[in-house]
Amino acid sequence: MSQLAGKVAFVTGAGGAIGGAIARRFAAEGAAVVCADIDSVAVERVTSEIVTAGGRANPCRCDVADATEVKRALDAATQVFSRINVLVSTAANDEPSGTAVELEEADWNRALAVNLTGAFLVCKYGVPRLAQAGGGSIIIIASQLGRVVVPRRPAYVTSKAALIQLARSMALDHAKDHIRVNTLSPGAIETKRLVLRYGDMEAARKALVPLHPIGRLGQPDEIASGALFLASDQSSFMTGADLVIDGGYTCI
């Protein structure tokens, strides 16, 4: 039996590699998926792939840093599928590298607006929808860099650490609504974000594989498997936790 049969999931950042993999996996497991992303072309592509494969999906352009857009997207999702059972926040900003001295204030603000406030807004307007449906699961994509840090990325590591605490806080506040809230923290995953940061995937592998004891970088589908676990009843006794899928990165 499909693990998410009869469920409706709202996935932000669904046009990206990890968000797209999660949206496709959820649809394959029986969920109807609202695919939200600021990149309308990418999100249309993911939605088309899901529908072609026989799943149910609806695209939605949404800037998660804009409260009006987030509320409108969640309202539209409820109108299309009548309810929401699962929220997944994956949207993240590609912030430039630099120390706190070097980083422009605008870049700091945008990183936190997308990575942190975006997740807050999705939950602010999404939690009442889950409560109306009788409960559900919220999954926030954090990072192994929410636990450990690397040089020259103060905005990213700060936002990801804050997401872990945000989820823990909401797990306490909304347990009475039968809503579970967890974070999922990937290690380095082979996505376009690594190419943007390192120039090409081979350079990324050369720099990052030695930091992962498992001996390779991760794949988006491996993160989707973790998200499926957190969304399904298989994790029914799990809330306020951070599921780390990092190839051993945080062991070093």
C-alpha positions in Angstrom: 0.0 0.0 0.0 1.2 3.5 -0.8 2.6 5.3 2.3 0.9 8.6 1.5 -2.3 7.5 -0.1 -5.1 10.1 0.4 -2.6 12.8 1.7 -2.1 16.2 0.3 1.4 17.7 0.5 2.5 21.3 0.0 6.2 21.4 -1.0 8.2 24.7 -1.3 11.4 24.8 -3.4 9.8 22.0 -5.5 11.6 23.3 -8.6 15.0 22.4 -7.1 16.8 19.1 -7.0 15.9 18.1 -3.4 12.4 19.7 -3.4 11.6 18.1 -6.8 12.8 14.7 -5.7 10.6 15.0 -2.6 7.6 16.1 -4.6 8.0 13.2 -7.1 8.5 10.6 -4.3 5.4 11.8 -2.4 3.3 11.6 -5.6 4.7 8.1 -6.3 3.5 7.1 -2.8 0.0 8.3 -3.4 0.0 11.9 -2.3 -1.5 14.8 -4.2 1.3 17.4 -4.3 1.2 21.2 -4.6 4.6 22.1 -6.1 5.6 25.7 -5.0 8.7 27.6 -6.2 9.7 31.1 -7.2 11.0 29.6 -10.4 7.7 29.0 -12.4 9.5 27.2 -15.3 11.2 24.7 -13.0 8.1 24.0 -10.9 6.0 23.5 -14.1 8.5 20.9 -15.2 8.4 19.0 -12.0 4.6 19.1 -12.0 4.5 17.8 -15.6 6.9 14.9 -14.7 4.6 13.9 -11.8 1.4 14.0 -13.9 3.1 12.1 -16.8 4.1 9.4 -14.3 0.4 9.1 -13.3 0.5 11.2 -10.2 -1.5 14.2 -9.0 0.2 17.6 -8.8 -0.5 21.3 -9.2 2.1 24.0 -9.8 2.3 27.3 -7.9 4.7 30.2 -8.2 5.5 31.4 -4.7 8.2 33.6 -3.1 8.3 32.2 0.4 9.8 35.4 1.7 6.5 37.2 0.8 3.8 36.6 3.4 1.0 37.5 0.9 2.3 35.1 -1.7 2.6 32.3 0.9 -0.9 32.8 2.2 -2.3 33.0 -1.3 -0.5 29.7 -2.3 -1.8 27.8 0.7 -5.3 29.1 0.1 -5.1 28.0 -3.6 -3.8 24.6 -2.5 -6.7 24.1 -0.2 -9.1 25.1 -2.9 -7.7 22.6 -5.3 -7.3 19.6 -3.0 -9.6 20.6 -0.1 -7.0 20.1 2.6 -3.3 19.9 3.4 -1.8 17.1 5.5 2.0 17.6 4.9 4.1 20.7 4.7 7.7 20.5 3.4 9.9 23.6 3.4 13.0 23.2 1.2 13.4 26.7 -0.3 16.9 28.2 0.2 18.8 31.1 -1.0 22.2 30.9 -2.9 24.0 33.4 -0.8 27.5 34.7 -1.6 30.5 33.6 0.4 32.1 36.0 2.9 32.8 36.7 6.5 30.4 38.7 8.6 32.6 41.8 7.7 32.5 41.1 4.0 28.9 40.0 3.5 26.6 42.7 2.3 23.7 43.5 4.6 21.3 42.9 1.8 22.7 39.4 1.1 22.4 38.6 4.8 18.8 39.8 4.9 17.8 37.9 1.8 19.3 34.7 3.0 17.4 34.8 6.3 14.3 36.0 4.6 14.2 32.9 2.3 15.8 30.2 4.5 14.3 31.1 7.8 11.4 33.5 7.5 10.2 31.6 4.5 9.9 28.4 6.6 8.2 30.4 9.4 5.6 31.9 7.0 4.8 28.5 5.4 4.2 27.2 8.9 2.4 30.3 10.1 -0.2 30.0 7.4 0.0 26.2 6.9 -0.4 25.0 10.5 -4.1 26.0 10.7 -4.7 24.0 7.5 -3.1 20.9 9.0 -5.1 21.4 12.2 -8.3 21.7 10.2 -7.4 18.3 8.5 -7.0 16.7 11.9 -3.2 16.9 12.1 -0.2 16.1 9.9 3.5 16.4 9.5 5.8 19.4 8.9 9.3 18.7 7.5 11.8 21.6 7.3 15.0 21.0 5.3 17.8 22.2 7.5 21.5 21.1 7.0 24.4 19.4 8.6 25.7 23.0 8.8 23.0 23.7 11.3 25.1 21.6 13.7 28.7 22.4 12.5 30.1 25.3 10.6 32.4 26.1 7.7 34.2 29.4 7.0 32.7 32.3 5.1 29.0 31.2 5.3 27.6 33.0 8.3 24.1 33.7 6.9 23.6 30.1 5.8 24.8 28.3 8.9 22.9 30.7 11.1 19.6 30.2 9.2 20.0 26.5 9.2 20.7 26.3 12.9 17.7 28.5 13.6 15.5 26.2 11.5 16.3 23.3 13.9 15.2 25.3 16.9 12.1 26.7 15.1 11.0 23.1 14.4 11.5 22.1 18.0 9.5 25.1 19.2 6.6 24.3 16.9 6.7 20.6 17.8 5.9 21.6 21.4 3.3 24.3 20.5 1.3 22.2 18.1 1.5 18.6 19.4 -2.0 19.3 20.8 -3.1 19.7 17.2 -1.7 16.3 16.3 0.9 18.0 14.2 4.5 16.6 14.1 7.3 19.0 13.2 10.8 17.7 12.4 13.9 18.9 10.5 15.9 16.9 7.9 19.5 17.8 7.6 21.4 16.7 4.5 25.1 16.6 4.0 26.5 17.7 0.7 24.1 16.6 -2.0 24.9 16.6 -5.8 22.7 19.5 -6.9 23.1 22.6 -9.0 23.8 24.5 -5.8 27.2 22.7 -5.5 28.0 23.5 -9.1 27.3 27.2 -8.5 29.6 27.2 -5.4 32.4 25.0 -6.8 32.3 25.6 -10.6 31.5 22.0 -11.5 30.6 18.8 -9.8 34.1 17.2 -10.1 35.5 20.2 -8.2 32.8 19.8 -5.6 33.5 16.1 -5.2 37.2 16.7 -4.8 36.6 19.2 -2.1 33.8 17.5 -0.2 34.0 13.8 -0.6 36.9 13.6 1.9 34.7 15.3 4.5 32.1 12.5 4.2 33.3 9.2 5.8 30.9 7.2 3.6 33.1 8.1 0.7 30.8 9.9 -1.7 28.3 12.8 -1.9 24.6 12.3 -1.4 21.8 12.1 -4.0 18.5 14.0 -3.9 16.5 10.8 -3.9 18.2 9.8 -0.7 16.9 13.0 1.0 13.5 12.3 -0.5 13.5 8.9 1.2 14.1 10.6 4.6 11.3 13.1 3.9 8.9 10.2 3.0 9.7 8.6 6.4 9.0 11.8 8.2 5.8 12.4 6.3 4.4 8.9 6.7 3.1 7.0 9.7 6.4 5.2 9.9 7.6 8.1 12.0 4.4 8.6 14.0 6.3 8.8 17.4 8.8 11.3 16.1 8.5 15.1 16.6 11.0 17.8 17.4 13.8 15.8 16.0 16.5 16.5 13.4 17.0 13.6 11.0 20.6 13.9 9.8 21.4 12.3 6.5 25.0 13.5 5.9 27.2 10.5 5.0 29.0 10.8 8.4 30.0 14.5 7.9 29.1 15.5 11.5 31.1 12.6 12.9 34.4 14.2 12.0 
